[in-house]
Amino acid sequence: MKEVPIKDKLNLTIEEAAAYSNIGINKLRELMNMPRCPFVIYIGRKRLIKRREFEKFIESQIEI
């Protein structure tokens, strides 16, 4: 199976998002626990980060 580059993925794991954004895993988990988090998608019990929405969220923040 061919590995897809992060820049081409729609959804990222927490580890991929941490590497992509240079934000720590613990901070990402904290952000994902926000009520109505705009960039989280639930697939059963698994949580993934919607890359485009995550990028928009990061761009709109002054501080995290």
GICOR-V259617 format. One record per backbone hydrogen bond with DSSP energy under -0.5 kcal/mol. NH is the residue of the N-H (numbers start at 0). CO is the residue of the C=O. Records with the same first field share a line. If there is no record, write none. Layout:
BEGIN
NH->CO, CO
END
This chain:
BEGIN
7->4
8->4, 5
11->48
16->12
17->13
18->14
19->15
20->16
21->17
22->17
27->23
28->24
29->25
30->26
31->27
32->28
33->30
36->33
39->36
40->47
42->45
43->41
45->42
47->40
48->11
49->38, 47
50->9, 48
53->49
54->50
55->51
56->52
57->53
58->54
59->55
60->56, 57
END
